[in-house]
Amino acid sequence: MSETTTLALVKRYLDAFNAADTETMLACLSDDVVHDINQGGREIGKDKFRWFLGMMARHYEEQLSDIAIMVAEGGGRAAAEFTVRGTYLSTAEGLPEASGQRYSLPAGIFFEIDDGRISRVTTYYNLQDWIAQVRQKA
């Protein structure tokens, strides 16, 4: 896959995230996508990814800004760095109580691309920073 095609695929995925367009996000993924959850486990498959997106939508409303996408030579890997700006809507298990707190933090996603689809999504952000922000604003 070319670098240009990979760039367009990752941009499409991130634009769909910002539009809360789950179906377009899922269309960018391979059926056996590997999802490495920040400070969590690894899930495999589009159905688990769909469930994860639904869970996230219940607890958070988020937008990504200041997006920088980097693509490796050959287009097989990419990374995106951005700022997550969000609102904590409802309390997620094991996390502080939600009361509509707003937060902003740097984050990133690493992608692998196979056969024109995203085959791995690995997300990183500082969970302790997020917790400190929502506790402070509670």
N, C-alpha and C positions, 0 to 999 in steps of 0.2 A: 504494500500500500504506500502511496506517495506521501511525503510530508504534508503537501497541500490538502490531500484528501483526509488525512488524520486530523489536521487542524480544523477542517470544516466539520468533521464528525464530533470532535470534542466541543467545539463552539455550539453546535446544534444541541448537544446534551445539556450544556450549561445554560443556554438560552431557554431550553424547555424547563429546567429547574426553576429559573426565575419566573417563568410563566405558570408555574404549578401544573405543567402539562405532563402528567405521569405517563400517558400513553406514548408520547414522543420520546421521553427518556427511555422507556422500556424498548422502544423500537431501535434504539441505538445499541442495545446490548445483545450479546450472544445468548442463546438459550441456557448455556451452562456457565454464565458469568460468575466469576469469583468476586465476592464482596468482602473486603477486609474492613470491618467496622472499627472506627476510632476507639482505641483502648478496650476493644471487645473481641469478639470471635470472628470466625470466618464462616460465611454462608455461601452456598453454591446454588445457582439457578435463578431464573427470572421470576418464578413464583415467590421465592423468599424475598427477592429484591422488591417486588410489588408490595408484599406485606410490610416490609421495612419502610417503604415510602408512605404507606397508609398510616403507620404508627407515627412517623415523624410529622405528618400533616396534622395529626390530632394534638400533638404537644407543642409544635413550633410553627411559626410563620417566618420564613427566612428569604432573604435576597442576597445574591452575591454581587459584589461590586469590585472595582479596581482589579479586574480579571487580567492575568497574564498567562498565556498558554505557550508552553514550550514543547517542541516535537523533536524526538530523536531522529538522527539520520536513518533513512529507510522507512520511517513512519510506524514502526512497530510499538513504540512507546511514546507517551506524552505525559506532561504534568501541567497542572493549572494551580496558580497561586492566586488568592483573592481575599477579600474581607467579607465575612459573614455578618450581616446586620439582621437581627431578628427580634421576635417577641416570643416569650415563653408563655404559651397559652394554657396548658393544663399540666398538672404534676406528673412527671414521668417516674416510674418505679426506681427507688434508690437515689433520687435526686432531690434537691430542695423543693419546697412548695412553690407552685406557680401562682403568680398574681399579676400577669401581664407585664412582667419585667422586660425591658429592652436590653439588648446586648450587642456588642460589636467585637469581633476578634479575627485575627488572621488565621487562615486555614489553607489546606492544599489537598489536592487529589492526584494520585498517580494512576495512570491508565495503561493497560496493555491492549493492543488492537490485533485481532485475527480475523481474516476473511471479511473485512469491511465492517466489523462490529467491535464494540468494546467488550473484551473478554475478562478484564479485571478492573475493579474500582477499589482503590485503597485510599481512605480518607484520614487526614491528620489535622488535629487542632489541639489546643491546650485546654483540656477539660477543667483543670484547676482554675484557670483564668475565667472560664465560663461560670463555674460555680461561684467564685468570688464576686463576679459581676451581678449575678442574679440574687445572691444573698444580700449584697450591699443595697440593692434597689427594692428589696421586699418591703 
